[in-house]
Amino acid sequence: MLRFSLALLLLISTAGTRAQSTGYNSAAHWSNFSFQSVAARPDTAGDTCLVFVSNRHVMADSLRFVDESLDTAALKYFFLQKQQGKWNVYKASSLDEAMENLPARKDIVVYAEGMGKVFTANVERARLMSAQYNVNVVMFDYASINTTYKPAKNFRFARENARLSAAHYLSLLKELRRARMDNATWISGLKLSTFYHSMGNIILEKMITEHDISSINDTPFIDNLVINAACVPMKQHREWLEKVRFAKQVYIHYNHTDLQLKGAHLLTMKRQLGEKIPGKRRTAHAIYVNFHDIAGFRHSYFMNFPYIGYKLTPAMIRYFSRLFTGQDISPQEVTALLTTPGTGTGSM
């Protein structure tokens, strides 16, 4: 009965995600996006600028110019610029071209989201991260929902697409490593972090376990690698994480009362990495951060979302600000940063 109840909670949650994505997928919402011609070039100024690296199908003449299915043939690069409430979307020929269009030099976060995001929903999440933490965001955008599917089918759809996206994500990391090694102007002197939320961690896990990462694993070109509320099996995470040599520091965020992960645990019959981590299965290769006392039952506790009543504490904002700007945070500093009167502790 407990398994059924928690699984039902997950399906209700994914149904809510589907409903939210349906709003982002409306014609009215898509009318705020304009896919520019090949000859068009971005202006020098914009309210907000983002870079997207996507493996969705592109249909340039459609209102919804990127769809809800994967194109495994090649990655696409987009530079997005918001002006007067409207998004102009420019197709770039490479990551370099897209990044060189960014008007401000800021530390960089490569962001992989979880289940339930159409292209426009990912734009909103990337915009929020950029604005709240003053970073340049590179969103790795993959098809994680089909708005015609029911929740259970979407759960399987998102997991499979995350797995299939691992090879493309490896290609993106190769480009980032090359840029770091070549000291490209858009990354020179800046910090680079990677952030994986929920099912976005499937991409990381499958990249390491099913693909040859030797081409990126010879030097730590990433400052902070952040595993947040991971919807991947906890078992054997130590084995694949200890293969990582391309990041200077690894952080694992968990919350043993995360309702969505409890539902995923019961649907898959596997404890999820974003749940409580037993001591014997930890790796010394990562810093584990417990968000239970300050996040409660929530799953997305890394940003303030305008449509969610829950707000991050000042302590959480300080922690994520340091994390996303590539600063090294020791286990002792993690505890200090996430401990404020009345909020509990973020101890390991």
N, C-alpha and C positions, 0 to 999 in steps of 0.2 A: 504493500500500500504506500509506504514511504517513497519507494522508487517511482511508482506511478505519479505520486503527487509532485515530486520534484521535477520529473521529466515533463509533467504538464506545465509546471512553472516556466521551464525553458521554452516550451512550445508557445506559451502565451507571450513570453518575452520576444521570441522571434516573430510572432505574429504582429506585435507592436512595432518591431523593427521594419517589418514588411509594410505596415501602414505608413510609417514615417517615410520610408523610401518611396512609397507611392506618391506622397506629397512632393518630394524632391523630383519625382519623375513626371510631374504634371506638365502640360503644355505651357501653363502660365509660368512655372519655374524655369523651364528650359528657354523661354523667350528672353530671359535675362542673360543668355549666353549667345555669343556670335562667333561662329567658326570662320576665321579670316582666310582670304585667298592666299595662295602660295606666294604671290608677289608682295603681299602686305608686310609691313615691318612695324614693330611696337613703337609707340611714342616714348619719349624720354621720361615721362612722368606718369604715375598711376597711384591710386589709393593703396592698392595691395598687389603684390606680384608673387606668383607661385610657379614652380616647375613640376610638371607631371611626367612620369615615365609609365606608359600604359601598354598592356597587351590585349586590349579590347579591339574589336573590329571598328573601323572608322568608316562612316558613311557621310561624306562631306556635304551632300545635298539634302540631308535630312535635318529636321528640327533637333532630334536626338542623334547628334552626329557621332557619338560613341555608344555602342549598344551593350547588351547584358550577356555577351558571350565572349569567350577567349579567342584570340587569334594567335595561334602558337607559332606563326611564321616569323614574326619580327616584333621588336619593341618600337613604340612610337614615342616621340618626345614633343611636349607641348610647353609653351610659355604662356601663362595666364596673367592678364593685367586687368584689374578692376578700375573702371573710370565712371564716376557719376552713377554708381549703383549697378552698372552693367559689366559683364565679363567679356573681354575680347580674348579669344583663344587662337594662338598662333602655332602652327606646326613647325617644329625645328628639325634639322637634319641630323642632329647629334645632341648628346648631353652637353658638350662644350658650348654649342651655339645657344641652347636654352639657358644655361647658367650665366653666360656672358651678358644676357639681356637684363639680369637682375640689377636694379639701380643702386642697391645699397650692399655694402660688404658686411655681412653678418655671419655668425656661426651657423652651420648647416645641420639640419636634422632630416634624415631619410626615414620616412614614415610609412609603415605598412599597417593598414587597418584590418579589422576582422570582418565578420559576416554582416551582410545586409546593406551594403553601400552601392548605390548607383553612382555614376561619375559625379553628378552634381552634389551628392551628399559628401563624397570625398573632398570636393572643393571646399565645402563649408567647414569640414573638420581641419583641413590644412590651413584655411584662413584663420580659424580660431587659434590654432597652435602658433602660427606666425605672429598674430597680434598679441597674444597673451604672454609669449616668452621672447619676443623680439628676435626671432631667428628666421633664416631663409629655409623654407620647407621644400623638400623634394618628395612628392607623394608617389609611392609605387602603387599604381592603380590597376587592380584586376577585378574581374567580374565576380562579386561575392553574393549576388542575389539575382534571382529572376522573378520579376514582379508578378508573373503569372503562376508561380508555383506556390503550393501550400507549405507551411512551416517545416514539416519533417523532411520534405524533399529539398527545400532550400538549405537545411542543415547539411545534408549530404552533398548538395551542389557546391556549397561554399568550401567545404573541406577538400573536395576533389580539385576544385579550381586553384585553391591555395597550393596543393601538392604539385599541380601541373605548372604553376608559376615559378617554381623553385629555380629551374634552369634559366629563366629570364632574369630573375633576381641576381643570380650569380653573374650574368653578363653585365648588369648594372654595377655590381661591386667591382668587377674588373675595370670598368671605365673610371670609377672613383679612385681605385688604386693607381691607375695610370696617371690620372690628373694629379694626384698627390705626389707621385714619383717625379713627374715632369714639372712640378711646382707651377701648375697652371694658375693664371692670374686670379681666377674666380675662387680658388681654394687656398692660395698661398697665405700663410699666416693665420688661417682660420681653423676652428675646431670642427670636427665632423663626428656626428653621432648617428646611430641607427636605432629606431624605435619600432617595436613590434607589439601590436595590441591583439589580444584574444587569438582568433584563428590566423591572424597575420604571422604568428609564431610557427605555424605549420610550414610556411615558406622557408623560414630559417632552418627548422629541423630537417626538412626534406632536402634542402640544399646541401647540408652537411652530411646526411646519411645516404643520399642517393646519387650524389654528384661528386666529381673530382674538384676539390677546392684548393688543390696544391698551388694553382696559379695566383691565388690571392692570399695564401696563408704563410708567406715567407716574412712578412713584416707587419707590425701593428699600425695600419694606416687609419683605423677608426679609433676615436678616443673613448667614447662610451657606447657600449652595446646594451640596450635596455629591453628586457623581456618582461612585458607587462600583462598581468592577468591571462597567462598563457593557456590557451585551449589546445594543449598537446599533452600526451601522456607523461606523467611524472617519472614513471619507471624508465630507467636507463638514460635519463636526461644527462646524468653525470658523464656517461661515456661519450655522447656526441658533443657536449659542451667543452669537454677537455681537449677536443681536437682544435678548438678555436685559437688561432695565433694571430688573427688579423685585427683583433681589438685589444686595446690596452686594458680596459676594465669591463667586466660583465656584471650587470645588476639584474636580479630576479625579484619582481614584485609579486607578492601573493597575499591572499585574503581567504581564510578558511570559511568565511560565511558568504562568499560570493555566490549568489543564487544561480546565476547563469552557468557558472562552472560546475556547481553541484548537479544541475540538470544535465550538462554535457557528460559529467562523470557517470551518471546513472544510465544515460542513453548508450554510452560506449562501453560501459562496465570497466572503465579505467579511471583511476584518480588523475586529475589534471594538474599540471605543473603550477598553475596559478592558485591552487589550493594550498593547504598547509603542507610544508615540506618536512618529512621525518629527518631527524638529525643524521642518521646513518647513511642516508642517500644524498646528502649534500656534497657539493664539490668545492674544494678550496679555490677553484678557478673563478668563483663568482661571489658577489655580496648579495645575500638574501634580505629582503626588506618586507616586514610584516605590516600590512595596511589595515588589519582587522579593526583595531581600536579607533581609527580615524575615518575609515571608509564604510564600516558596517557591512551591509549585505550587497553593496554596490559593485558593479563590474567596471565601469568607466570612471576612474577617480584620478585622472591625470590632467584634466582641464575643466574649466567652468563652461557648461553648456547652457545656452539661454533658455532651452525648453525643459530643463531639469531643475527642480527646486534645490537639490543638493549643491553646496558650494565648497570648494576647497578651503581649508584653513590657511592662514598666513604662513604657517610652518610648511605645509605641503607645497605652496607656491614657491617658497624659498628653495625647497629641495628640488623641485622639478626645474626651476630656473637654472640652478647650478648644473643639473644633469644635462639639460638640453643645450647648454652652452659649453659642453665638453669638459667641465671641470672634474678633476679626480676627487671623489668623496670617500673617505675611509669609513669603515664600519662604525667607529666611534663618532665620526661627524654625522653619519646617517641618523644615529640615535639622538644626537643633540639637535639636529635640524628638525626632526619630526616630533620632538617632545616640547609641547607647550602646555601651560596650565589648562586643565579641563578638556584636553583633546586626546589624552592617552599617549602612547609611545609607538614609534615605528621601529622598535628594536628588532634585531635579527632573531 
